[in-house]
Amino acid sequence: MVAKPADIMSRMRLPLVCIPLLLAAPAVFPQSGLAPEALLLAKVKLRAAENLERLPNYTCLETIERSRRLVSSRRFELIDMLRLEVGLVNRKELFAWPGSGEFTDQEISDMVGHGAIGNGSFAIHARSLFLSGTPEFTYIGERNRDGRNTVRWDYRVPLLHSGYRLRVKPLEAIVGYRGSVWVDAATLDLARIEIQVTEIPPHLPVSAASEVLEYQSVSIGQGAFLLPHTSALVIADLQGNESRNNTLFSNCRQFAGESVLSFGDAPETSAAPRPAPRLLQLPPDLEFQLELRTPIEAGTTAVGDALEAFVVKDVKLKNTILLPKGAKITGRVWKLERLQTPSRTEWVAGLLFQRFAFDHFYGELHARLVPPVPGSSSPWERVDSLRSHTIVREQPAASPRIGILNLKGERGKLPAGTRLYWRTLPLSREEKP
């Protein structure tokens, strides 16, 4: 069965590198009678090695805009946006949802779950090119790019020596690749990397794949380092349909392995200590209403963005208040994807509320979105703001905790103030998203 480009992920695996051999290069090359461009390439590799080897463990916010262009169309249509924390820790790429502080070494495609996604942009491509002897470089010369004087080399990594894996779940294969690198003519700092996949095995349903990375100097801690600023990944299937990921890296900072959980503002030193936060577990089948504080809009909101809501009125069990009015509910956007139909455009939204907190209580929220009952006069149907913007449907999801809604219109809006009904689940029915 032919897979769509939306199921494709590319990743790099690097050979072991001996840095001391690279650092000794300038002492050997002047005596070998190599051409000036070969000596210049040695300096570029040394400059890149210096930057890569002194990089601290760090994280950046990664915003990915995913779009698709059908072979019959001339333009890309936005599919969704993703926001992730990506970290380089001990030379390994790790990922987390923004604000969670829970970095994992699982594949990014497993975290996201669907759509075209890739990794390696953060640091692996540069390490493969400059800290190994695999690529075959060809000097092209000086070029002016956007008013900047640069030096260009083309390179090639044949299939026999490649570690680049292209995956179309569940298939994968090593592929060859080629491309170009540009460095600043004055500083020899890396400016741009282009990657073009070649020698694609016939069992993979991919006709082409390419990526372009732009670099800039970023301050992290007490130093400045060259890091990718943007990435553009394009993958085409055998029919010519293309999937494109435009990625922006921002808010880069040194990685800290510790996180602190706090509730409310820090107390003044003269104030009495607050009670320690207490974990509370809610029983199943409690029905309650949430009001969104976070507006959702396609093209602005990204998968992974934080969600906040509050409980509309006290939630009681036998006259005991378990969730008071105003209790804070937090989570994230699990899905916000374009659903194109012949007659109209809709957006499928997935909301995942994960935690609640009030006073000095907190806990995990295990609840599902309750859809309206056709023909009933439930309070749900009297919420005009919801009815005019959405259709709630029972759709399969990775977890019953994920509320699935169809947002009407080209922009797919779910405004702040929208009210949604939820019902708590027994823990035995929990499926981790």
Secondary structure, 3 states (H helix, E strand, C coil): CCCCHHHEEEEECCCCCCHHHHHCHHHHHHHCCCCHHHHHHHHHHHHHHHHHHCCCCEEEEEEEEEEEECCCCCCCEEEEEEEEEEEEECCEEEEECCCCCCCECCCHHHHHCCCCCCCCCCCHHHHHHHCCCCCEEEEEEEEEECCEEEEEEEEEECHHHCCEEEEECCEEEECEEEEEEEEECCCCCEEEEEEEEECCCCCCCEEEEEEEEEEEEEEECCEEEEEEEEEEEEEEECCCCEEEEEEEEEEEEECCCCCCCCCCCCCCCCCCCCCCCEECCCCCCCEEEEEECCCEEECCECECCEEEEEECCCEEECCEEEECCCCEEEEEEEEEEEEECCCCEEEEEEEEEEEEEECCEEEECCEEECCCCCCCCCHHHHCHHHHCCEEECCCCCCCCCEEEEEEECCCCEECCCCEEEEEECCHHHCCCC
